[in-house]
Amino acid sequence: MMYRVPGAFEIPLAAKQAALSGRFDAIVAIGCVIRGETAHFEYISQVASNGIAQVGIETGVPVTFGVLTADTDEQALARSVPGPDNKGYHAAQAALEMVRVLRGLR
């Protein structure tokens, strides 16, 4: 199941609501923040990464980080095309592994 949010800043809140719903074993947070001419990139990247991590810690539901931070559109595309360098794929694999780890710890 996929849910879209307006931007990377909003990912942690949506992830937390998904985790609290009890419907998901793991959540893969995917997005992209592309550097602009202001410090806005730094603020949004920090909020997204800290918030995503906090959701997993608070809820016990694995939330993996698939939010790209890139300097250009081209960098973001290179990290999201099908193949071994696809960062969303890596985040999904990490989510599956965390589900296995947590089940083993219970």
C-alpha atoms as a printed R data frame, in Angstrom:
    type eleno elety resid chain resno      x       y       z
1   ATOM     1    CA   MET     A     1  0.000   0.000   0.000
2   ATOM     2    CA   MET     A     2  1.327   3.449  -0.837
3   ATOM     3    CA   TYR     A     3  0.378   6.802   0.620
4   ATOM     4    CA   ARG     A     4  1.541  10.126  -0.797
5   ATOM     5    CA   VAL     A     5  2.282  13.178   1.313
6   ATOM     6    CA   PRO     A     6  2.931  16.756   0.145
7   ATOM     7    CA   GLY     A     7  6.643  16.696   0.967
8   ATOM     8    CA   ALA     A     8  9.468  15.135   2.949
9   ATOM     9    CA   PHE     A     9  8.622  17.243   6.011
10  ATOM    10    CA   GLU     A    10  5.273  15.436   6.277
11  ATOM    11    CA   ILE     A    11  6.652  11.888   6.018
12  ATOM    12    CA   PRO     A    12  7.223  11.333   9.770
13  ATOM    13    CA   LEU     A    13  3.640  12.169  10.732
14  ATOM    14    CA   ALA     A    14  2.171   9.919   8.042
15  ATOM    15    CA   ALA     A    15  4.611   7.150   8.995
16  ATOM    16    CA   LYS     A    16  3.617   7.437  12.641
17  ATOM    17    CA   GLN     A    17 -0.087   7.202  11.862
18  ATOM    18    CA   ALA     A    18  0.593   4.169   9.663
19  ATOM    19    CA   ALA     A    19  2.628   2.541  12.438
20  ATOM    20    CA   LEU     A    20 -0.033   3.239  15.052
21  ATOM    21    CA   SER     A    21 -2.757   1.769  12.829
22  ATOM    22    CA   GLY     A    22 -1.435  -1.731  13.524
23  ATOM    23    CA   ARG     A    23 -1.907  -2.635   9.855
24  ATOM    24    CA   PHE     A    24  1.760  -2.755   8.863
25  ATOM    25    CA   ASP     A    25  4.746  -4.856   9.923
26  ATOM    26    CA   ALA     A    26  7.128  -2.207   8.574
27  ATOM    27    CA   ILE     A    27  7.074   1.125   6.790
28  ATOM    28    CA   VAL     A    28  9.372   2.253   3.997
29  ATOM    29    CA   ALA     A    29  9.626   6.036   3.905
30  ATOM    30    CA   ILE     A    30 10.547   7.131   0.387
31  ATOM    31    CA   GLY     A    31 11.030  10.665  -0.826
32  ATOM    32    CA   CYS     A    32 13.534  13.138  -2.148
33  ATOM    33    CA   VAL     A    33 14.928  16.486  -1.069
34  ATOM    34    CA   ILE     A    34 16.922  18.355  -3.705
35  ATOM    35    CA   ARG     A    35 19.324  21.067  -2.586
36  ATOM    36    CA   GLY     A    36 18.357  24.583  -3.571
37  ATOM    37    CA   GLU     A    37 19.954  27.952  -2.997
38  ATOM    38    CA   THR     A    38 18.938  28.297   0.655
39  ATOM    39    CA   ALA     A    39 19.387  26.385   3.922
40  ATOM    40    CA   HIS     A    40 15.846  25.004   3.534
41  ATOM    41    CA   PHE     A    41 17.354  21.726   2.227
42  ATOM    42    CA   GLU     A    42 19.242  21.219   5.496
43  ATOM    43    CA   TYR     A    43 16.194  21.879   7.672
44  ATOM    44    CA   ILE     A    44 13.879  19.593   5.739
45  ATOM    45    CA   SER     A    45 16.449  16.799   5.487
46  ATOM    46    CA   GLN     A    46 17.098  16.967   9.229
47  ATOM    47    CA   VAL     A    47 13.413  16.931  10.185
48  ATOM    48    CA   ALA     A    48 12.663  14.057   7.826
49  ATOM    49    CA   SER     A    49 15.562  11.877   8.970
50  ATOM    50    CA   ASN     A    50 15.122  12.514  12.687
51  ATOM    51    CA   GLY     A    51 11.352  12.173  12.489
52  ATOM    52    CA   ILE     A    52 11.465   8.913  10.560
53  ATOM    53    CA   ALA     A    53 13.927   7.423  13.057
54  ATOM    54    CA   GLN     A    54 11.819   8.606  15.988
55  ATOM    55    CA   VAL     A    55  8.683   6.930  14.639
56  ATOM    56    CA   GLY     A    56 10.358   3.537  14.674
57  ATOM    57    CA   ILE     A    57 11.752   4.076  18.155
58  ATOM    58    CA   GLU     A    58  8.431   5.281  19.585
59  ATOM    59    CA   THR     A    59  6.180   2.686  17.953
60  ATOM    60    CA   GLY     A    60  8.381  -0.380  17.664
61  ATOM    61    CA   VAL     A    61  7.452  -0.654  13.988
62  ATOM    62    CA   PRO     A    62 10.479  -0.575  11.676
63  ATOM    63    CA   VAL     A    63 10.516   2.558   9.551
64  ATOM    64    CA   THR     A    64 13.315   2.544   7.013
65  ATOM    65    CA   PHE     A    65 14.861   5.589   5.414
66  ATOM    66    CA   GLY     A    66 14.529   5.820   1.660
67  ATOM    67    CA   VAL     A    67 14.562   9.614   1.430
68  ATOM    68    CA   LEU     A    68 17.104  10.741  -1.114
69  ATOM    69    CA   THR     A    69 19.105  13.883  -0.531
70  ATOM    70    CA   ALA     A    70 20.565  15.106  -3.781
71  ATOM    71    CA   ASP     A    71 22.205  18.157  -5.252
72  ATOM    72    CA   THR     A    72 20.492  17.768  -8.625
73  ATOM    73    CA   ASP     A    73 17.530  16.091 -10.293
74  ATOM    74    CA   GLU     A    74 19.996  13.912 -12.183
75  ATOM    75    CA   GLN     A    75 21.511  12.574  -8.943
76  ATOM    76    CA   ALA     A    76 18.059  11.745  -7.613
77  ATOM    77    CA   LEU     A    77 17.109   9.924 -10.814
78  ATOM    78    CA   ALA     A    78 20.351   7.940 -10.823
79  ATOM    79    CA   ARG     A    79 19.550   6.687  -7.314
80  ATOM    80    CA   SER     A    80 15.972   5.746  -8.166
81  ATOM    81    CA   VAL     A    81 16.190   3.886 -11.478
82  ATOM    82    CA   PRO     A    82 15.731   0.109 -11.481
83  ATOM    83    CA   GLY     A    83 18.889  -1.781 -10.645
84  ATOM    84    CA   PRO     A    84 21.426  -2.324  -7.891
85  ATOM    85    CA   ASP     A    85 21.768   1.369  -7.027
86  ATOM    86    CA   ASN     A    86 18.048   1.916  -6.368
87  ATOM    87    CA   LYS     A    87 17.853   3.357  -2.851
88  ATOM    88    CA   GLY     A    88 14.149   2.574  -2.454
89  ATOM    89    CA   TYR     A    89 14.920  -1.087  -3.045
90  ATOM    90    CA   HIS     A    90 17.598  -0.959  -0.355
91  ATOM    91    CA   ALA     A    91 15.145   0.644   2.075
92  ATOM    92    CA   ALA     A    92 12.561  -2.062   1.344
93  ATOM    93    CA   GLN     A    93 15.146  -4.782   1.906
94  ATOM    94    CA   ALA     A    94 16.120  -3.176   5.224
95  ATOM    95    CA   ALA     A    95 12.447  -3.118   6.261
96  ATOM    96    CA   LEU     A    96 12.088  -6.838   5.573
97  ATOM    97    CA   GLU     A    97 15.261  -7.601   7.480
98  ATOM    98    CA   MET     A    98 14.127  -5.532  10.465
99  ATOM    99    CA   VAL     A    99 10.819  -7.411  10.560
100 ATOM   100    CA   ARG     A   100 12.790 -10.665  10.736
101 ATOM   101    CA   VAL     A   101 15.111  -9.293  13.428
102 ATOM   102    CA   LEU     A   102 12.274  -8.005  15.605
103 ATOM   103    CA   ARG     A   103 10.314 -11.241  15.279
104 ATOM   104    CA   GLY     A   104 13.428 -13.113  16.394
105 ATOM   105    CA   LEU     A   105 13.747 -10.856  19.441
106 ATOM   106    CA   ARG     A   106 10.159 -11.417  20.578
